[in-house]
Amino acid sequence: MEQPHEVEALKEVVSRHFTVTDVYYEGGSLTFRVAEAEIKEGFKSLYRELSRTGYVPISEQDELGVKLRVYRLQGMGWRRTATPLVLLLITIATTFADGYLRSLGGSDLLRPPFNDPLFSAAVYAAAVMAIVGIHELGHKVSARIDGIDTSLPYFIPGIPGTLPTFGAVIFQRGPIVNRDDLFDLGISGPVAGFAVALFVTYLSYASATWVPPEEVARLVQEGRVAVLGAPLVFHLFDLLMGRGNLVPIFPPFGFAAWLGMVVTSLNLLPIWQLDGGRVFRSFLSRRGHLIASYASVGILLLTGYFFFAILLLLLMRNPVDIPVLDNVSPLSRGRKLALIGALGMLLVTFVVMWFPIPLG
Protein backbone atom coordinates (compact mmCIF):
# COMPACT_ATOMS: atom_id res chain seq x y z
CA MET A 1 0.00 0.00 0.00
CA GLU A 2 1.29 3.44 -0.93
CA GLN A 3 2.41 5.96 1.65
CA PRO A 4 0.35 9.19 2.09
CA HIS A 5 2.88 11.25 0.16
CA GLU A 6 2.81 8.70 -2.68
CA VAL A 7 -0.99 8.86 -2.80
CA GLU A 8 -0.85 12.65 -3.08
CA ALA A 9 1.77 12.47 -5.81
CA LEU A 10 -0.32 9.96 -7.77
CA LYS A 11 -3.44 12.08 -7.30
CA GLU A 12 -1.58 15.07 -8.66
CA VAL A 13 -0.56 13.09 -11.76
CA VAL A 14 -4.07 11.71 -12.38
CA SER A 15 -5.57 15.18 -11.85
CA ARG A 16 -3.46 16.56 -14.69
CA HIS A 17 -5.38 14.31 -17.10
CA PHE A 18 -8.80 13.85 -15.49
CA THR A 19 -11.24 15.46 -13.10
CA VAL A 20 -10.86 13.38 -9.95
CA THR A 21 -14.06 13.18 -7.89
CA ASP A 22 -13.00 10.58 -5.32
CA VAL A 23 -9.95 8.64 -4.15
CA TYR A 24 -10.14 5.39 -2.20
CA TYR A 25 -8.76 1.88 -1.88
CA GLU A 26 -10.75 -0.94 -3.45
CA GLY A 27 -9.58 -4.54 -3.36
CA GLY A 28 -6.18 -3.34 -2.15
CA SER A 29 -5.61 -1.03 -5.14
CA LEU A 30 -5.58 2.75 -5.15
CA THR A 31 -8.67 3.83 -7.12
CA PHE A 32 -9.59 7.19 -8.62
CA ARG A 33 -13.17 7.99 -9.59
CA VAL A 34 -13.17 10.47 -12.51
CA ALA A 35 -15.87 12.66 -14.02
CA GLU A 36 -15.03 12.08 -17.69
CA ALA A 37 -16.87 9.48 -19.77
CA GLU A 38 -14.60 9.72 -22.85
CA ILE A 39 -11.14 8.82 -21.60
CA LYS A 40 -9.14 7.34 -24.50
CA GLU A 41 -6.63 10.13 -25.13
CA GLY A 42 -6.41 11.18 -21.51
CA PHE A 43 -5.83 7.62 -20.39
CA LYS A 44 -3.03 7.08 -22.88
CA SER A 45 -1.21 10.22 -21.81
CA LEU A 46 -1.75 9.24 -18.17
CA TYR A 47 -0.24 5.83 -18.83
CA ARG A 48 2.84 7.38 -20.41
CA GLU A 49 3.40 9.66 -17.44
CA LEU A 50 2.67 7.06 -14.77
CA SER A 51 4.81 4.37 -16.40
CA ARG A 52 7.84 6.65 -16.09
CA THR A 53 7.33 6.66 -12.32
CA GLY A 54 6.81 2.91 -11.98
CA TYR A 55 2.99 2.76 -12.02
CA VAL A 56 0.34 1.61 -14.46
CA PRO A 57 -3.38 2.58 -14.64
CA ILE A 58 -6.31 0.30 -15.49
CA SER A 59 -9.72 1.73 -16.38
CA GLU A 60 -13.08 0.16 -15.56
CA GLN A 61 -16.68 1.27 -15.84
CA ASP A 62 -19.58 0.54 -13.51
CA GLU A 63 -23.00 2.02 -12.79
CA LEU A 64 -21.38 5.06 -11.16
CA GLY A 65 -19.12 5.89 -14.10
CA VAL A 66 -15.41 5.50 -14.80
CA LYS A 67 -12.79 4.56 -12.25
CA LEU A 68 -9.04 4.21 -12.61
CA ARG A 69 -7.07 1.68 -10.59
CA VAL A 70 -3.36 2.38 -10.17
CA TYR A 71 -0.89 -0.43 -9.64
CA ARG A 72 2.83 -0.51 -9.11
CA LEU A 73 4.50 -1.64 -12.34
CA GLN A 74 6.57 -4.79 -11.97
CA GLY A 75 9.85 -4.19 -13.77
CA MET A 76 11.30 -6.93 -15.98
CA GLY A 77 14.49 -6.54 -17.93
CA TRP A 78 15.42 -8.28 -21.14
CA ARG A 79 18.35 -10.65 -20.81
CA ARG A 80 20.83 -9.97 -23.60
CA THR A 81 21.27 -13.10 -25.68
CA ALA A 82 22.63 -14.14 -29.05
CA THR A 83 19.72 -16.51 -29.63
CA PRO A 84 17.82 -14.25 -32.12
CA LEU A 85 20.95 -13.90 -34.29
CA VAL A 86 21.72 -17.63 -34.17
CA LEU A 87 18.15 -18.54 -35.11
CA LEU A 88 18.21 -15.97 -37.93
CA LEU A 89 21.37 -17.50 -39.42
CA ILE A 90 20.01 -21.05 -39.12
CA THR A 91 16.73 -19.98 -40.76
CA ILE A 92 18.61 -18.36 -43.64
CA ALA A 93 20.51 -21.63 -44.09
CA THR A 94 17.39 -23.84 -44.04
CA THR A 95 15.63 -21.45 -46.41
CA PHE A 96 18.54 -21.43 -48.85
CA ALA A 97 18.74 -25.24 -48.71
CA ASP A 98 15.01 -25.49 -49.34
CA GLY A 99 15.32 -23.15 -52.32
CA TYR A 100 18.21 -25.17 -53.73
CA LEU A 101 16.24 -28.41 -53.50
CA ARG A 102 13.29 -26.76 -55.25
CA SER A 103 15.64 -25.52 -58.00
CA LEU A 104 16.92 -28.95 -59.04
CA GLY A 105 13.88 -30.64 -60.57
CA GLY A 106 12.78 -28.28 -63.32
CA SER A 107 15.65 -25.85 -63.83
CA ASP A 108 15.62 -26.53 -67.60
CA LEU A 109 12.06 -25.13 -67.72
CA LEU A 110 13.12 -21.75 -66.34
CA ARG A 111 14.57 -18.71 -68.00
CA PRO A 112 18.11 -17.49 -67.20
CA PRO A 113 19.33 -16.65 -64.63
CA PHE A 114 16.72 -18.65 -62.69
CA ASN A 115 17.87 -21.91 -64.27
CA ASP A 116 21.02 -21.64 -62.12
CA PRO A 117 20.13 -23.53 -58.88
CA LEU A 118 22.46 -21.47 -56.69
CA PHE A 119 21.16 -18.14 -57.99
CA SER A 120 17.57 -19.32 -57.81
CA ALA A 121 18.07 -20.59 -54.23
CA ALA A 122 19.54 -17.23 -53.18
CA VAL A 123 16.59 -15.30 -54.64
CA TYR A 124 14.17 -17.74 -53.04
CA ALA A 125 15.82 -17.37 -49.61
CA ALA A 126 15.81 -13.58 -49.93
CA ALA A 127 12.10 -13.61 -50.84
CA VAL A 128 11.06 -15.87 -47.95
CA MET A 129 13.16 -13.99 -45.39
CA ALA A 130 11.85 -10.64 -46.67
CA ILE A 131 8.22 -11.73 -46.32
CA VAL A 132 8.68 -13.17 -42.83
CA GLY A 133 11.14 -10.52 -41.65
CA ILE A 134 9.12 -7.51 -42.79
CA HIS A 135 6.00 -9.12 -41.30
CA GLU A 136 7.77 -9.11 -37.93
CA LEU A 137 9.21 -5.64 -38.57
CA GLY A 138 5.64 -4.39 -39.01
CA HIS A 139 4.81 -5.64 -35.51
CA LYS A 140 8.02 -4.14 -34.14
CA VAL A 141 7.36 -0.69 -35.63
CA SER A 142 3.75 -0.69 -34.44
CA ALA A 143 4.85 -1.67 -30.94
CA ARG A 144 7.48 1.09 -30.94
CA ILE A 145 4.92 3.71 -32.03
CA ASP A 146 2.52 2.64 -29.28
CA GLY A 147 5.25 2.45 -26.64
CA ILE A 148 5.05 -1.34 -26.18
CA ASP A 149 8.36 -2.94 -25.25
CA THR A 150 9.12 -6.02 -27.37
CA SER A 151 12.02 -8.37 -28.05
CA LEU A 152 13.88 -8.89 -31.28
CA PRO A 153 12.22 -11.44 -33.60
CA TYR A 154 13.03 -15.09 -32.95
CA PHE A 155 13.00 -16.87 -36.33
CA ILE A 156 11.99 -20.53 -36.31
CA PRO A 157 13.98 -22.69 -38.76
CA GLY A 158 12.05 -25.11 -40.93
CA ILE A 159 12.86 -28.37 -42.69
CA PRO A 160 14.43 -28.09 -46.16
CA GLY A 161 12.36 -29.90 -48.75
CA THR A 162 9.08 -29.35 -46.90
CA LEU A 163 8.74 -25.92 -45.25
CA PRO A 164 11.74 -23.55 -45.07
CA THR A 165 10.68 -21.76 -41.90
CA PHE A 166 7.89 -21.85 -39.36
CA GLY A 167 7.86 -18.05 -39.15
CA ALA A 168 9.05 -15.93 -36.26
CA VAL A 169 7.82 -14.64 -32.93
CA ILE A 170 8.31 -11.42 -31.00
CA PHE A 171 7.89 -11.45 -27.24
CA GLN A 172 5.98 -8.60 -25.64
CA ARG A 173 6.98 -7.20 -22.26
CA GLY A 174 5.02 -3.98 -21.93
CA PRO A 175 1.22 -3.83 -21.59
CA ILE A 176 -1.17 -2.85 -24.40
CA VAL A 177 -2.92 0.40 -23.51
CA ASN A 178 -6.21 0.23 -25.42
CA ARG A 179 -8.15 -1.53 -28.17
CA ASP A 180 -6.69 0.72 -30.86
CA ASP A 181 -3.17 -0.37 -29.94
CA LEU A 182 -4.29 -4.01 -29.82
CA PHE A 183 -5.72 -3.70 -33.33
CA ASP A 184 -2.61 -1.94 -34.65
CA LEU A 185 -0.26 -4.52 -33.14
CA GLY A 186 -2.23 -7.38 -34.71
CA ILE A 187 -2.80 -5.94 -38.18
CA SER A 188 0.64 -4.40 -38.76
CA GLY A 189 2.47 -7.69 -39.41
CA PRO A 190 0.01 -9.15 -41.95
CA VAL A 191 -0.21 -5.83 -43.85
CA ALA A 192 3.58 -5.50 -44.07
CA GLY A 193 4.08 -9.14 -45.06
CA PHE A 194 1.25 -8.97 -47.61
CA ALA A 195 2.84 -5.95 -49.30
CA VAL A 196 6.10 -7.87 -49.76
CA ALA A 197 4.24 -11.01 -50.90
CA LEU A 198 2.46 -8.94 -53.57
CA PHE A 199 5.81 -7.71 -54.87
CA VAL A 200 7.25 -11.25 -54.91
CA THR A 201 4.11 -12.45 -56.73
CA TYR A 202 4.59 -9.75 -59.35
CA LEU A 203 8.22 -10.84 -59.85
CA SER A 204 7.09 -14.47 -60.06
CA TYR A 205 4.65 -13.73 -62.88
CA ALA A 206 7.18 -11.51 -64.65
CA SER A 207 9.80 -14.28 -64.48
CA ALA A 208 7.52 -17.23 -65.26
CA THR A 209 7.81 -19.61 -68.18
CA TRP A 210 4.48 -19.70 -70.04
CA VAL A 211 3.43 -23.03 -71.53
CA PRO A 212 0.24 -24.54 -72.98
CA PRO A 213 -2.11 -26.34 -70.53
CA GLU A 214 -1.48 -29.74 -72.16
CA GLU A 215 2.25 -29.31 -71.60
CA VAL A 216 1.63 -28.50 -67.94
CA ALA A 217 -0.48 -31.65 -67.60
CA ARG A 218 2.40 -33.71 -68.99
CA LEU A 219 4.92 -32.09 -66.65
CA VAL A 220 2.67 -32.74 -63.67
CA GLN A 221 2.39 -36.41 -64.62
CA GLU A 222 6.17 -36.60 -64.86
CA GLY A 223 6.51 -35.00 -61.43
CA ARG A 224 8.54 -32.08 -62.77
CA VAL A 225 6.24 -29.34 -61.46
CA ALA A 226 4.33 -29.16 -58.21
CA VAL A 227 0.67 -28.26 -57.89
CA LEU A 228 -0.64 -26.17 -55.00
CA GLY A 229 -3.89 -24.42 -54.17
CA ALA A 230 -4.19 -20.91 -55.59
CA PRO A 231 -5.32 -17.85 -53.63
CA LEU A 232 -7.73 -15.44 -55.27
CA VAL A 233 -4.99 -12.83 -55.56
CA PHE A 234 -3.12 -15.16 -57.97
CA HIS A 235 -6.19 -15.23 -60.20
CA LEU A 236 -6.19 -11.43 -60.14
CA PHE A 237 -2.57 -11.48 -61.30
CA ASP A 238 -3.64 -13.89 -64.06
CA LEU A 239 -6.07 -11.24 -65.30
CA LEU A 240 -3.42 -8.51 -65.19
CA MET A 241 -0.33 -10.37 -66.37
CA GLY A 242 -1.66 -13.54 -67.99
CA ARG A 243 -0.91 -14.59 -71.57
CA GLY A 244 -4.13 -15.95 -72.95
CA ASN A 245 -4.55 -19.66 -72.33
CA LEU A 246 -0.89 -20.17 -71.44
CA VAL A 247 -0.09 -21.34 -67.90
CA PRO A 248 2.78 -19.85 -65.86
CA ILE A 249 5.48 -22.10 -64.43
CA PHE A 250 7.15 -20.06 -61.72
CA PRO A 251 10.75 -20.03 -60.53
CA PRO A 252 11.14 -21.45 -57.02
CA PHE A 253 10.53 -18.07 -55.43
CA GLY A 254 6.96 -18.39 -56.73
CA PHE A 255 6.56 -20.76 -53.78
CA ALA A 256 7.74 -17.91 -51.53
CA ALA A 257 4.94 -15.73 -52.94
CA TRP A 258 2.42 -18.52 -52.34
CA LEU A 259 3.76 -19.08 -48.83
CA GLY A 260 3.49 -15.36 -48.10
CA MET A 261 -0.21 -15.44 -49.02
CA VAL A 262 -0.81 -18.49 -46.84
CA VAL A 263 0.97 -16.87 -43.88
CA THR A 264 -1.06 -13.68 -44.34
CA SER A 265 -4.44 -15.39 -44.45
CA LEU A 266 -3.80 -17.80 -41.59
CA ASN A 267 -2.46 -15.03 -39.38
CA LEU A 268 -5.62 -12.99 -39.93
CA LEU A 269 -7.93 -15.69 -38.54
CA PRO A 270 -9.52 -14.60 -35.22
CA ILE A 271 -7.67 -17.16 -33.08
CA TRP A 272 -5.81 -15.88 -30.04
CA GLN A 273 -2.48 -17.51 -30.98
CA LEU A 274 -2.49 -15.64 -34.31
CA ASP A 275 -2.30 -11.96 -35.25
CA GLY A 276 -5.99 -12.00 -36.12
CA GLY A 277 -6.69 -12.88 -32.51
CA ARG A 278 -5.56 -9.39 -31.53
CA VAL A 279 -7.37 -7.76 -34.45
CA PHE A 280 -10.74 -9.32 -33.70
CA ARG A 281 -10.40 -9.25 -29.89
CA SER A 282 -10.14 -5.47 -30.18
CA PHE A 283 -13.91 -5.29 -30.77
CA LEU A 284 -15.28 -8.72 -29.84
CA SER A 285 -16.13 -9.80 -26.30
CA ARG A 286 -14.14 -12.64 -24.79
CA ARG A 287 -17.04 -15.03 -25.47
CA GLY A 288 -17.52 -13.75 -29.02
CA HIS A 289 -13.81 -14.10 -29.68
CA LEU A 290 -13.82 -17.69 -28.41
CA ILE A 291 -16.76 -18.55 -30.70
CA ALA A 292 -14.99 -16.96 -33.67
CA SER A 293 -11.84 -18.94 -32.84
CA TYR A 294 -13.62 -22.30 -32.90
CA ALA A 295 -15.49 -21.35 -36.07
CA SER A 296 -12.15 -20.54 -37.72
CA VAL A 297 -10.75 -23.92 -36.72
CA GLY A 298 -13.80 -25.50 -38.36
CA ILE A 299 -13.08 -23.58 -41.57
CA LEU A 300 -9.48 -24.79 -41.49
CA LEU A 301 -10.65 -28.40 -41.18
CA LEU A 302 -13.02 -27.98 -44.14
CA THR A 303 -10.39 -26.38 -46.36
CA GLY A 304 -7.59 -28.88 -45.88
CA TYR A 305 -5.50 -27.51 -42.98
CA PHE A 306 -5.97 -30.60 -40.86
CA PHE A 307 -2.72 -30.64 -38.90
CA PHE A 308 -2.73 -26.88 -38.30
CA ALA A 309 -6.34 -27.04 -37.10
CA ILE A 310 -5.56 -29.88 -34.70
CA LEU A 311 -2.54 -28.00 -33.35
CA LEU A 312 -4.67 -24.92 -32.71
CA LEU A 313 -7.34 -27.00 -31.00
CA LEU A 314 -4.72 -28.42 -28.65
CA LEU A 315 -3.46 -24.92 -27.85
CA MET A 316 -7.02 -23.65 -27.31
CA ARG A 317 -7.73 -26.07 -24.47
CA ASN A 318 -6.64 -23.32 -22.07
CA PRO A 319 -7.42 -20.12 -24.00
CA VAL A 320 -5.58 -17.00 -22.87
CA ASP A 321 -7.29 -13.62 -23.12
CA ILE A 322 -5.48 -10.56 -24.50
CA PRO A 323 -5.97 -7.81 -21.89
CA VAL A 324 -5.72 -4.06 -22.41
CA LEU A 325 -5.34 -1.44 -19.70
CA ASP A 326 -8.18 0.79 -20.90
CA ASN A 327 -11.30 -1.37 -20.63
CA VAL A 328 -13.64 1.58 -21.21
CA SER A 329 -12.69 3.11 -24.57
CA PRO A 330 -14.04 1.37 -27.72
CA LEU A 331 -12.17 0.67 -30.93
CA SER A 332 -11.94 3.80 -33.08
CA ARG A 333 -14.33 4.24 -36.00
CA GLY A 334 -11.50 4.29 -38.54
CA ARG A 335 -10.20 0.96 -37.31
CA LYS A 336 -13.69 -0.54 -37.43
CA LEU A 337 -13.80 0.46 -41.10
CA ALA A 338 -10.31 -0.97 -41.57
CA LEU A 339 -11.70 -4.34 -40.50
CA ILE A 340 -13.35 -4.50 -43.94
CA GLY A 341 -9.89 -4.25 -45.48
CA ALA A 342 -8.56 -6.93 -43.13
CA LEU A 343 -11.38 -9.29 -44.12
CA GLY A 344 -10.76 -8.51 -47.79
CA MET A 345 -7.06 -9.28 -47.36
CA LEU A 346 -7.96 -12.58 -45.70
CA LEU A 347 -10.30 -13.54 -48.55
CA VAL A 348 -7.88 -12.78 -51.41
CA THR A 349 -4.95 -14.57 -49.75
CA PHE A 350 -6.72 -17.64 -48.34
CA VAL A 351 -5.69 -20.84 -50.07
CA VAL A 352 -8.27 -23.58 -50.42
CA MET A 353 -6.22 -26.70 -50.94
CA TRP A 354 -8.60 -28.38 -53.37
CA PHE A 355 -7.93 -25.98 -56.28
CA PRO A 356 -4.41 -26.22 -57.77
CA ILE A 357 -2.07 -23.92 -59.69
CA PRO A 358 1.20 -25.08 -61.32
CA LEU A 359 4.45 -24.02 -59.68
CA GLY A 360 7.98 -24.77 -60.82
Secondary structure, DSSP 8 states (H G I E B T S, - for coil): ---HHHHHHHHHHHHTTS-EEEEEEETTEEEEEES-S--HHHHHHHHHHHHTTTEEEEEEEETTEEEEEEEE---------SHHHHHHHHHHHHHHHHHHHHHHTTGGGS-TTTTSHHHHHHHHHHHHHHHHHHHHHHHHHHHHHTT--B---EEEEEETTTEEEEEEE--B-S---SHHHHHHHHHHHHHHHHHHHHHHHHHHHHT-EEE-HHHHHHHHHTTSSEEEE--HHHHHHHHHH--TT-EEE--THHHHHHHHHHHHHHHTSS-TTSHHHHHHHTTS-HHHHHHHHHHHHHHHHHTT-HHHHHHHHHHTTS------SBSSS---HHHHHHHHHHHHHHHHH---TTSEEEE-
